[in-house]
Amino acid sequence: MARIKTAVPGALLRRVAEAQYGYMPGIVKVLWPDLQTTIGTGIIYDHLHHARSSRLTRLQREMIATVVNGKIGGAA
């Protein structure tokens, strides 16, 4: 298990994240202590994963997610 400190966001942010993503992404819990970083990362994430102009294919996005998940110890 990864030893990364996480914080539990407040109820309002949890509802917003769950409305947008359907669940609370683990990365939000990791980035939550620094709100400025959280917002910046969210902008990059949305651009790469949701924008029609993204240069990444769906397969490339999945490959990145798999590598990052393995690096942080998310894979069980």
N, C-alpha and C positions, 0 to 999 in steps of 0.2 A: 504494500500500500504506500502511496506517495505521502510524503510528510510536508504537504503544502498547507499553510494556514488558509482557512476559508472563513467567510463571514456569511451569516444568514441575512439577506436583504429584508427590508421591511415589507409589510403586507402589500403596500401600494405597488412597489417595484415588482414583487412576485406576481401580482395580478396582471401587470402590464406585460411581463415576460411570458407568462403562461398564455395570455391572449395572443401574443405575436408568434411564439414558437410552439405552444402547446405544452410546454414544460419549462422548468427553470434550468437553463443550461449551466453546467458545472463551471464553465469559464466565468460566468457572472459571479458566482460565489467566490471564486479565486480573486477576481479583480475588484470586488465590491469595496474593500477598505480604501482604495484610492479612486474616488469617483471620476476625477479628470481622466485617468487612464482607462477606466471603464467606458466612458463616453467615446474616447478616441478609438479604442479597440472595437466598439460597436459600430462606428462609422466604417472602419476598414472591413469588418466582417460583413456588414450589409452590402458594401460595394462589391466585394469578391464573391459573395454567395447568392445575392438576391438581385443584383442589377442585371438588366438585359445586356448591358455593355461589357460585362465581365469577360475577360479573355480566357478564363479557365473553363474547361469543359466540366461536365458533371463528374466524370471519372477522375479528373485531376483534383477536384474539390474533395472527393471521397478519399483519394490517396493521401492528401494533406491531413485530413481529419484522422485517418488511421495512424499515420506517423506521429502526429501530435498526441493522440490518445495513448499510444504506446510509450512515448517519452515521459509523460506525466504519471504513468502508472495506472491509467484508467482501464486498461484491458485486464479483465479478470482471468 
